[in-house]
C-alpha cells in the first residue's frame, strides 16, 4: 500500500524544521517510524517548499510558480537529454544554477554560428515600460533570433533542452545567438519581467513570466566573457559546448539570479540563449 503524505505529516515536518532539527535527523526519524525514504524525502521537500512560499507571500513577495528543473535527486554525473548524454558539472540550490557539460557538439556550435552570421544586428532588450524592444547601453553585443523550430538543428537543440529540463518545447522562446567582441558585455540584470513596470502585462500575454534561462557557449574567447552571478560570487567559464542553466520561481531579487556577461578581454565570444516561460510562448 502506498504511503500518503497527510496534512498532519506536513505540519510535523515544518515544526521540526522551525525548531532547528537538521534535515538528516528529520529524515532518520521518519524512516525509523516506517516511512519509505523516497516518500519521506518528497514529503520534506514539498512541505518545506510550501512553507517557505507561504512565508515569502506573507512578507509581500510574489507567489512562487513551477519552474524547469533537471532530475538531480540522486546526484547523477550524466543526464539523458534524448539524443545526447549531458554531464552535470556543478549544481547550486540558491540561486538554482546548474552547469552542463557537452550540451552541444562542436559541429552544432559551428552550425549555429554560421547560420546566425548573416542575420546579426545590434542586440535589443525587452522594454518593460512599453512592452516593446529597445537598445540598452548595458548590452553591447550583436545578436539575432531563430524562430522556434525554424531549422532541423534548432528543433533538435530545443527538444534536447526540453527533455533535460522537463519543460515543454512550446514554453520556450526562440533561440537567440549573440556575439561579443573585446570590450562588449552585458551588465548584471535579471531575466524575469519586472511586475511593477507598465509594459509587463502586455509582455506576459505571450506566455507568462520567464522562469528559466539556458546560456550555451558556442566558442571560447581568449580572455574574459564568463557568466557572472554577483550576489553569490560565482562565475561560469565560457567553455565551448557547455551551458549554464538557472531558474527563478518568482520575479523578485530574492531568487539571487542577478547575472551578467563579463566583458570580453581578448578574442570573441559566441553564445546561444534560450529563455523559458511559464506557459506556451506565442
C-alpha positions, 0 to 999 in steps of 0.5 A, spaced: 500 500 500 502 506 498 504 511 503 500 518 503 503 524 505 497 527 510 496 534 512 498 532 519 505 529 516 506 536 513 505 540 519 510 535 523 515 536 518 515 544 518 515 544 526 521 540 526 524 544 521 522 551 525 525 548 531 532 547 528 532 539 527 537 538 521 534 535 515 538 528 516 535 527 523 528 529 520 529 524 515 532 518 520 526 519 524 521 518 519 524 512 516 525 509 523 517 510 524 516 506 517 516 511 512 519 509 505 525 514 504 523 516 497 516 518 500 519 521 506 524 525 502 518 528 497 514 529 503 520 534 506 521 537 500 514 539 498 512 541 505 518 545 506 517 548 499 510 550 501 512 553 507 517 557 505 512 560 499 507 561 504 512 565 508 515 569 502 507 571 500 506 573 507 512 578 507 509 581 500 513 577 495 510 574 489 507 567 489 512 562 487 510 558 480 513 551 477 519 552 474 524 547 469 528 543 473 533 537 471 532 530 475 538 531 480 535 527 486 540 522 486 546 526 484 547 523 477 554 525 473 550 524 466 543 526 464 539 523 458 537 529 454 534 524 448 539 524 443 545 526 447 548 524 454 549 531 458 554 531 464 552 535 470 558 539 472 556 543 478 549 544 481 547 550 486 540 550 490 540 558 491 540 561 486 538 554 482 544 554 477 546 548 474 552 547 469 552 542 463 557 539 460 557 537 452 550 540 451 552 541 444 557 538 439 562 542 436 559 541 429 552 544 432 556 550 435 559 551 428 552 550 425 549 555 429 554 560 428 554 560 421 547 560 420 546 566 425 552 570 421 548 573 416 542 575 420 546 579 426 544 586 428 545 590 434 542 586 440 535 589 443 532 588 450 525 587 452 522 594 454 518 593 460 515 600 460 512 599 453 512 592 452 516 593 446 524 592 444 529 597 445 537 598 445 540 598 452 547 601 453 548 595 458 548 590 452 553 591 447 553 585 443 550 583 436 545 578 436 539 575 432 533 570 433 531 563 430 524 562 430 522 556 434 523 550 430 525 554 424 531 549 422 532 541 423 538 543 428 534 548 432 528 543 433 533 538 435 537 543 440 530 545 443 527 538 444 534 536 447 533 542 452 526 540 453 527 533 455 533 535 460 529 540 463 522 537 463 519 543 460 515 543 454 518 545 447 512 550 446 514 554 453 520 556 450 522 562 446 526 562 440 533 561 440 537 567 440 545 567 438 549 573 440 556 575 439 561 579 443 567 582 441 573 585 446 570 590 450 562 588 449 558 585 455 552 585 458 551 588 465 548 584 471 540 584 470 535 579 471 531 575 466 524 575 469 519 581 467 519 586 472 511 586 475 511 593 477 513 596 470 507 598 465 509 594 459 509 587 463 502 585 462 502 586 455 509 582 455 506 576 459 500 575 454 505 571 450 506 566 455 507 568 462 513 570 466 520 567 464 522 562 469 528 559 466 534 561 462 539 556 458 546 560 456 550 555 451 557 557 449 558 556 442 566 558 442 571 560 447 574 567 447 581 568 449 580 572 455 574 574 459 566 573 457 564 568 463 557 568 466 557 572 472 552 571 478 554 577 483 550 576 489 553 569 490 560 570 487 560 565 482 562 565 475 561 560 469 567 559 464 565 560 457 567 553 455 565 551 448 559 546 448 557 547 455 551 551 458 549 554 464 542 553 466 538 557 472 531 558 474 527 563 478 520 561 481 518 568 482 520 575 479 523 578 485 531 579 487 530 574 492 531 568 487 539 571 487 539 570 479 542 577 478 547 575 472 551 578 467 556 577 461 563 579 463 566 583 458 570 580 453 578 581 454 581 578 448 578 574 442 570 573 441 565 570 444 559 566 441 553 564 445 546 561 444 540 563 449 534 560 450 529 563 455 523 559 458 516 561 460 511 559 464 506 557 459 506 556 451 510 562 448 506 565 442 
